[in-house]
Amino acid sequence: MTAAHKVKTRPILPRCMQVIERGWLSCNSIVFQEDRHAVMIDSGYGNEAAETLALLDRAILGKPLTRLLNTHCHSDHIGGNAALQKKYRVHTTVPIGEAPIIERWDDEELLLTYADQAAQRFAVDATLAPGDVVRLGNLDWQVLAAPGHDHHALIFFSPDERIVITGDALWENDFGVVFPALRGD
């Protein structure tokens, strides 16, 4: 094969990123390996917290989990937050518009009532807003607004890697469920 015919390949995701795939209606989680610790985006359903902890333990390879970020605060994305805070004392960041909803623990806004889900209360340590930039896996990620599925949903975009983490704004071959009609908005 000549040099002109050689094909360069690269992994779909950077080495610092891993997706923990879950079943239908439970969110997938993203784990970032950093130099001395790990970071997670979205924690899954509360009734799957034990499974989330086991999958995460395998993914982080003995590193401490220090941060947890949520794309939005529906039950399938925040249900494991309390368990992660208890086990890892993780610093938890939510979209800025979701912090008051978490503070008053609004079962309807969190889709706990609608989805017949349970989640334990958790502490919010910080918030993210559209326009922020976060460092995850030694990469810079732009924080962008993605209202529709949730009024306050955020997505994360890495311009260098051309990767977007969408939460539920986009699904495979489709877009996510738009909830304003369910809430009467």
N, C-alpha and C positions, 0 to 999 in steps of 0.2 A: 504494500500500500504506500503510495507516495504521500508526501507531506500535505499536498492539496486535498487528499482524500481522508485525512485523519479527522475524526469528529471529536470535538471536545464536549464532554458532558459535565454536568454539575448537579449536585443533589437538589431536589426541589426546594428543600428548606436549608437554611444555614445550620451548621453543626450545633450551634447554641440553642436551637429550638426543637422542641418535641411536642407532638400532638397526642394527647390522651383521648382516644376516641371512645365515645359512649353510645349507648343504644338510643333508639328513637325517642325524641323529646327530652332527653337529658343532654345538657350542653357538652360539647367537647371542651377540654381544658388545654391551655398552652403552657408549657413549662420551658423556662429559659434557664440555661446553665450560665452562670457568671463565674468570675474567677474564684471566689470563695463561698458563694452561696447560690441559691436558686430563687426564681420568681415564678409565680403562677398567675394566669388570667383565667377567671371563672372557676367555680368550685363544684358545680353540679347540684343535684337534689339533696335535700337533707336526709331522706330515707336511704340514700346511697353513700352517706358520708364514710362509713367503714371501708367500702370499696374504693372510694376516692383516696383515702389515706393510704391504702395498700398500693394502689397504682402509683401514687405520688412517691411513696418510699422507694419503689423500684426505679422511678424516673430520675430522682435527684441524686442518686449514687452517693449517699452519705453526707451530702452537703446540707447545711441548714437552709430551710425555706424561710426567707426573711420578709418577703413582700407578696401580697395578694392584691390584684386589681380586678375590678368587675367592669364588664362592658355595659351592663345595665343590671337592674336589681329585681328581676323576676325570680321566682322560686327555684327554677332549674339552673340558675347562675350563681345564686348566693346561698343555697341550702347547706353547703359544706363549710361556709365561712366560719361559723362558731367552732366547729370541730378543728379546723386548721388553726384558729387562734388559740384554742386550748392546747393542742399538741405542740405547735411551733412558736407560739407567741408572735405570730406573723403581723406585720404592719399592713393594715387593710385600707385600700383606696377605692372610692366609688365615684361615679359621675356627680358633679356638683349639685345637679338638680335632684338627685336621689337621696342625698344626706338627710333632708328633713323627713322624707318618707321612712327612712330607716329609723330616725330618731323617734318618731311617733309610732313606729311599727304598724303601718297601715296594711292590714291583711289583704284588702282589696287591691290596692296599688301594687303590692308585691306579688299578686296573682296567687296568693296562698289559698284564698277562698275559692276562686274560680277553678284552679287546677287541683283542688283538694290535696294540697301539699302542706307539709309541716316544715318549718325552719326555726331554728333557735335564734334568738336575738344575738347580735354581734356588735362590736364597737367599730365605729368609723374613725380612722386615724387621720385621714387626709381625703381631699377631693381632687378630681381632675376636671378640667373645662376644655371645650374646643379651643384650639390654638396653643395648648400646652405641648411640650415635647418631653417625652420620658425616655430614659435609657434602660433598655431591656436586652439582656444577652449581648452587651457591648455594642448595641446598635441604637441609633436614635429613631424614635417612633413619633410621628406627628399624631396628635389627638384631634379627631374630627367629629363633628356632630353627625348623628345618623337617626334623627327622629322618624317615627313611623311605627315600628314594632313597639317601641317604648319612647315616650316623649323626650327622655333624657339620655337615650342610648348614645354610646361613643364607639368609634372604631379607631383602630391603630394602624397607621400606614408607615412603612419603612421605604422612603424613596430610594435608598441605596440598594436594597434587596428587591424592591418592587413587589412587596408582599403587603397584603392588607388582612387584618384580623377583624372580622365583622360582627362577632357575637351572633345575634339573630337577624341582623339587617339583610344578610344574604344567606341563602341555603344552597346546597348543591343543586345546580340546574334550575334555580328558582330564587325568588325573594322571600323573605320571612313574612310571617303572619303580621298584618297590620292591626293593632289593637284599639285604636281610638273608637271604632264602631262598637266594640264590646263595652266600652266605658261610657258611651253616649256622647263622645266629643264630636 
